[in-house]
Amino acid sequence: MTEQEGVIKFQLEYHQQAILQATDVAEISSWRTIMLQLGMLGQTPLRYDNYGFGNISQRFGNSNQFMISGTQTGGIANMTADDYALVTLCQPAQNRIVALGQTKPSSEAMTHGQLYQLSADINFVIHAHCPVIWQQAGALGLAQTRAEVPYGTVAMADEVARLFRDTAVLEQGIFSMAGHEDGVVAFGDSAAQAAQRLMLCYAKALERSAIPN
């Protein structure tokens, strides 16, 4: 059985307030629209029992703060500033997130926060759901989190840190979550780089899946 999507597993200190402006989220929203059109994130009765899936984030300023799509916003076609949360503090070791905004942060905020802390060069993260990449991850040589590690947890944050120590994931800019059905995470120094890494991997996966065994 597929693990239920969208369940927040970390300790969340959330303060509801209008914090982000339309200008803050213009870039992230444009790329989210593209991911929505590609079926990389969203919400549909045909997938995951109609729970929202996938999320997207962007570093905010020169610190480890970041904007991230709100929990269960997959069904929103056109996001506004109120549909994003600003994570002001992420403490993976304490399983703690502090966030501001008009909506709570995505259930994957811990993983995003870990990535921003692991490399100052990461400014944009896309957590996509792409069955063909996920199924071809081994053949494509992608770094993969262990199958027994659940999403949105301290264990997943630790697992991402392990990938950075033990694999070439920083250079590849993309990894698969073996224990999170269809879950793939791409990142980069810009939205364009993160998306390019995801699309290139998507094309390679489609190419491989078209070759008869």
Sine and cosine of phi, psi and omega as CSV:
sin_phi,cos_phi,sin_psi,cos_psi,sin_omega,cos_omega
0.00,0.00,0.68,-0.74,0.01,-1.00
-0.94,0.34,0.72,-0.70,0.04,-1.00
-0.89,0.45,0.68,-0.74,-0.03,-1.00
-0.86,0.51,0.75,-0.66,0.01,-1.00
-0.97,0.23,0.41,-0.91,0.25,-0.97
0.98,0.22,0.23,0.97,-0.02,-1.00
-1.00,-0.05,0.86,-0.51,0.00,-1.00
-0.96,0.27,0.83,-0.56,-0.08,-1.00
-0.94,-0.35,-0.15,0.99,-0.02,-1.00
-1.00,-0.09,0.23,-0.97,0.08,-1.00
-0.98,0.20,0.90,-0.44,-0.11,-0.99
-0.95,-0.33,0.85,-0.52,0.18,-0.98
-0.98,-0.20,0.97,-0.24,-0.16,-0.99
-0.89,-0.46,0.75,-0.66,0.03,-1.00
-0.86,-0.50,0.91,-0.42,-0.05,-1.00
-0.98,0.19,0.90,-0.44,0.05,-1.00
-0.29,-0.96,0.47,-0.88,0.06,-1.00
-0.97,0.25,0.92,-0.38,-0.10,-1.00
-0.84,-0.54,-0.54,0.84,-0.06,-1.00
-0.98,-0.19,0.53,-0.85,0.02,-1.00
-0.95,-0.32,0.26,-0.97,0.01,-1.00
-0.84,0.54,-0.61,0.79,0.00,-1.00
-0.92,0.39,-0.49,0.87,0.00,-1.00
-0.91,0.40,-0.59,0.80,-0.16,-0.99
-0.96,-0.27,0.12,0.99,-0.06,-1.00
-0.86,0.51,-0.73,0.69,-0.04,-1.00
-0.94,0.34,-0.75,0.67,-0.04,-1.00
-0.89,0.46,-0.58,0.81,-0.01,-1.00
-0.93,0.36,-0.58,0.82,0.01,-1.00
-0.91,0.42,-0.66,0.75,0.02,-1.00
-0.96,0.29,-0.54,0.84,0.07,-1.00
-0.89,0.45,-0.64,0.77,0.03,-1.00
-0.86,0.51,-0.66,0.75,0.03,-1.00
-0.90,0.44,-0.71,0.70,0.02,-1.00
-0.89,0.46,-0.60,0.80,0.05,-1.00
-0.89,0.45,-0.70,0.72,0.00,-1.00
-0.91,0.42,-0.50,0.86,0.01,-1.00
-0.99,0.11,-0.11,0.99,-0.04,-1.00
0.97,0.22,0.27,0.96,0.00,-1.00
-0.98,0.17,-0.37,0.93,0.14,-0.99
-0.52,-0.86,0.24,-0.97,0.00,-1.00
0.59,-0.81,-0.50,-0.87,0.02,-1.00
-0.36,-0.93,0.78,-0.63,-0.01,-1.00
-0.44,-0.90,0.59,-0.81,0.05,-1.00
-0.88,0.48,-0.29,0.96,-0.06,-1.00
-0.99,0.14,-0.17,0.99,-0.07,-1.00
-0.69,-0.72,0.68,-0.73,0.18,-0.98
0.81,0.59,0.67,0.74,0.06,-1.00
0.81,0.58,0.54,0.84,0.08,-1.00
0.94,0.35,0.31,0.95,0.14,-0.99
-0.99,0.12,0.52,-0.86,0.07,-1.00
-0.90,0.44,0.51,-0.86,-0.02,-1.00
-0.64,-0.77,0.49,-0.87,0.01,-1.00
0.98,0.19,0.41,-0.91,0.03,-1.00
-0.34,-0.94,0.16,-0.99,-0.14,-0.99
-0.53,-0.85,0.55,-0.83,-0.03,-1.00
-0.55,-0.84,0.29,-0.96,-0.03,-1.00
-0.56,-0.83,0.73,-0.69,0.06,-1.00
-0.85,0.53,0.61,-0.79,-0.04,-1.00
-0.91,-0.42,0.94,-0.33,-0.02,-1.00
0.96,0.27,-0.43,-0.90,-0.09,-1.00
-0.98,-0.19,0.21,0.98,-0.01,-1.00
-0.95,-0.32,-0.20,-0.98,0.07,-1.00
-1.00,0.01,0.18,0.98,0.12,-0.99
-0.94,0.35,0.50,-0.87,0.01,-1.00
-0.46,-0.89,0.48,-0.88,0.13,-0.99
-1.00,0.00,0.63,-0.78,0.01,-1.00
-0.58,-0.82,0.55,-0.83,0.04,-1.00
-0.86,0.50,0.59,-0.81,-0.08,-1.00
-0.95,0.32,0.35,-0.94,0.02,-1.00
-0.89,0.45,0.69,-0.72,0.02,-1.00
0.82,0.57,0.71,0.70,0.12,-0.99
-0.96,-0.28,0.18,0.98,-0.06,-1.00
-0.86,0.52,-0.49,0.87,-0.04,-1.00
-1.00,0.10,-0.01,1.00,-0.01,-1.00
-1.00,0.07,0.84,-0.53,-0.05,-1.00
-0.96,0.28,-0.70,0.71,-0.06,-1.00
-0.83,-0.56,0.97,-0.24,-0.07,-1.00
-0.97,0.24,0.56,-0.83,0.14,-0.99
-0.90,-0.43,0.03,-1.00,0.00,-1.00
-0.86,0.51,-0.50,0.86,-0.01,-1.00
-0.94,0.34,-0.23,0.97,-0.03,-1.00
-1.00,-0.07,0.07,1.00,0.05,-1.00
-0.89,-0.46,0.49,-0.87,0.11,-0.99
-0.93,-0.36,0.48,-0.88,0.12,-0.99
-0.96,-0.27,0.92,-0.40,0.05,-1.00
-1.00,0.07,0.91,-0.42,-0.06,-1.00
-1.00,-0.08,-0.31,0.95,0.02,-1.00
-0.46,-0.89,0.75,-0.66,0.07,-1.00
-0.77,-0.64,0.87,-0.49,-0.01,-1.00
-0.84,-0.54,1.00,0.07,-0.06,-1.00
-0.83,0.56,-0.66,0.75,-0.05,-1.00
-0.90,0.44,-0.47,0.88,0.01,-1.00
-0.99,-0.16,0.03,1.00,-0.02,-1.00
0.83,0.56,0.67,0.74,-0.15,-0.99
-0.79,-0.61,0.71,-0.71,0.08,-1.00
-0.79,-0.61,0.70,-0.71,0.14,-0.99
-0.91,-0.41,0.78,-0.62,-0.08,-1.00
-0.62,-0.79,0.48,-0.87,0.06,-1.00
-0.84,-0.54,0.36,-0.93,0.08,-1.00
0.65,-0.76,-0.10,-1.00,0.02,-1.00
-1.00,-0.09,-0.02,1.00,0.06,-1.00
-0.57,-0.82,0.44,-0.90,0.02,-1.00
-0.97,0.25,0.47,-0.88,-0.04,-1.00
-0.95,0.32,0.36,-0.93,0.05,-1.00
-0.79,0.61,0.49,-0.87,0.04,-1.00
-0.90,0.43,-0.24,0.97,0.03,-1.00
-0.99,-0.13,0.21,0.98,-0.07,-1.00
-0.85,0.53,-0.54,0.84,-0.01,-1.00
-0.89,0.46,-0.67,0.74,0.01,-1.00
-0.91,0.41,-0.70,0.72,0.04,-1.00
-0.86,0.50,-0.73,0.69,-0.02,-1.00
-0.87,0.49,-0.62,0.78,0.04,-1.00
-0.88,0.47,-0.67,0.74,-0.01,-1.00
-0.89,0.47,-0.70,0.71,0.01,-1.00
-0.89,0.45,-0.55,0.84,0.01,-1.00
-0.97,0.23,-0.47,0.88,-0.04,-1.00
-0.96,0.27,-0.47,0.88,-0.02,-1.00
-0.51,-0.86,0.82,-0.58,0.05,-1.00
-0.93,0.36,-0.24,0.97,0.00,-1.00
-0.99,0.12,-0.16,0.99,0.01,-1.00
-1.00,0.02,0.85,-0.52,-0.02,-1.00
-0.84,-0.54,-0.10,1.00,-0.06,-1.00
-0.45,-0.89,0.70,-0.72,-0.03,-1.00
-0.73,-0.68,0.73,-0.68,0.07,-1.00
-0.87,-0.50,0.89,-0.45,0.14,-0.99
-0.99,-0.14,0.99,-0.17,-0.05,-1.00
-0.99,-0.16,0.33,-0.94,0.16,-0.99
-0.89,-0.46,0.96,-0.28,-0.08,-1.00
-0.72,-0.69,0.98,-0.18,-0.06,-1.00
-0.82,0.57,-0.67,0.74,-0.11,-0.99
-0.94,0.35,-0.61,0.79,0.08,-1.00
-0.92,0.40,-0.71,0.71,-0.04,-1.00
-0.87,0.50,-0.67,0.74,-0.02,-1.00
-0.95,0.32,-0.48,0.88,-0.05,-1.00
-0.98,-0.18,0.17,0.99,-0.12,-0.99
-0.82,0.57,-0.71,0.70,0.00,-1.00
-0.90,0.44,-0.71,0.70,-0.01,-1.00
-0.91,0.42,-0.50,0.87,0.00,-1.00
-0.99,0.11,-0.10,1.00,0.02,-1.00
0.96,0.28,0.46,0.89,0.01,-1.00
-0.98,0.20,0.56,-0.83,0.19,-0.98
-0.90,0.43,0.60,-0.80,-0.04,-1.00
-0.70,-0.71,0.69,-0.72,0.16,-0.99
-0.95,0.31,0.43,-0.91,-0.06,-1.00
-0.92,0.38,0.56,-0.83,-0.12,-0.99
-0.89,0.46,-0.47,0.88,-0.06,-1.00
-0.99,0.11,-0.06,1.00,-0.06,-1.00
-1.00,-0.04,0.89,-0.46,-0.03,-1.00
-0.98,0.19,0.44,-0.90,-0.02,-1.00
-0.94,0.34,0.37,-0.93,0.16,-0.99
0.93,0.36,0.34,0.94,-0.10,-1.00
-0.87,-0.50,0.22,-0.98,0.12,-0.99
-0.86,0.51,-0.63,0.78,0.01,-1.00
-0.87,0.50,-0.63,0.78,0.03,-1.00
-0.93,0.35,-0.65,0.76,0.06,-1.00
-0.87,0.49,-0.67,0.74,0.06,-1.00
-0.90,0.43,-0.61,0.79,-0.01,-1.00
-0.92,0.38,-0.62,0.79,0.07,-1.00
-0.90,0.44,-0.66,0.75,0.06,-1.00
-0.88,0.48,-0.61,0.79,0.05,-1.00
-0.89,0.46,-0.68,0.74,0.02,-1.00
-0.86,0.51,-0.63,0.77,0.00,-1.00
-0.92,0.39,-0.52,0.85,0.03,-1.00
-0.98,0.21,-0.65,0.76,-0.26,-0.96
-0.96,-0.29,-0.15,0.99,-0.05,-1.00
-0.75,-0.66,0.02,-1.00,0.02,-1.00
-1.00,-0.09,0.49,0.87,-0.11,-0.99
-0.89,0.46,-0.54,0.84,0.00,-1.00
-0.89,0.46,-0.61,0.79,0.02,-1.00
-0.97,0.24,-0.61,0.79,-0.01,-1.00
-0.95,0.32,-0.62,0.79,0.02,-1.00
0.97,0.26,0.32,0.95,-0.01,-1.00
-0.35,-0.94,0.60,-0.80,0.10,-0.99
-0.54,-0.84,0.29,-0.96,-0.01,-1.00
-0.95,-0.31,0.59,-0.81,0.10,-0.99
-0.99,-0.13,0.99,-0.16,-0.12,-0.99
-0.89,0.46,-0.48,0.88,-0.03,-1.00
-0.99,-0.12,0.15,0.99,-0.05,-1.00
-0.79,-0.62,0.98,-0.18,-0.17,-0.98
-0.73,0.68,0.85,-0.53,0.06,-1.00
0.94,0.33,0.06,1.00,-0.09,-1.00
-0.97,0.24,0.81,-0.58,0.03,-1.00
-0.69,-0.72,0.69,-0.73,-0.02,-1.00
-0.86,-0.51,0.83,-0.56,0.07,-1.00
-0.88,-0.47,0.55,-0.84,-0.03,-1.00
-0.54,-0.84,0.28,-0.96,0.00,-1.00
-0.16,-0.99,0.03,-1.00,0.01,-1.00
-0.98,0.21,-0.14,0.99,0.07,-1.00
-0.50,-0.87,0.24,-0.97,0.07,-1.00
-0.87,0.49,-0.65,0.76,-0.03,-1.00
-0.89,0.46,-0.66,0.75,0.00,-1.00
-0.93,0.38,-0.69,0.73,0.02,-1.00
-0.88,0.48,-0.71,0.71,-0.01,-1.00
-0.92,0.39,-0.63,0.78,0.02,-1.00
-0.89,0.46,-0.67,0.74,0.03,-1.00
-0.89,0.46,-0.66,0.76,0.02,-1.00
-0.92,0.40,-0.70,0.71,-0.04,-1.00
-0.93,0.36,-0.61,0.80,0.03,-1.00
-0.90,0.43,-0.68,0.74,0.03,-1.00
-0.91,0.41,-0.62,0.78,0.04,-1.00
-0.87,0.49,-0.72,0.69,0.00,-1.00
-0.89,0.45,-0.68,0.73,0.02,-1.00
-0.90,0.43,-0.63,0.78,0.02,-1.00
-0.92,0.40,-0.66,0.75,0.05,-1.00
-0.90,0.45,-0.64,0.77,0.02,-1.00
-0.88,0.47,-0.72,0.69,-0.01,-1.00
-0.91,0.41,-0.64,0.77,-0.05,-1.00
-0.94,0.35,-0.32,0.95,-0.01,-1.00
-1.00,0.09,-0.20,0.98,-0.01,-1.00
-1.00,0.07,0.84,-0.54,0.00,-1.00
-0.88,0.47,0.58,-0.81,0.03,-1.00
-0.95,0.32,0.00,0.00,0.00,0.00
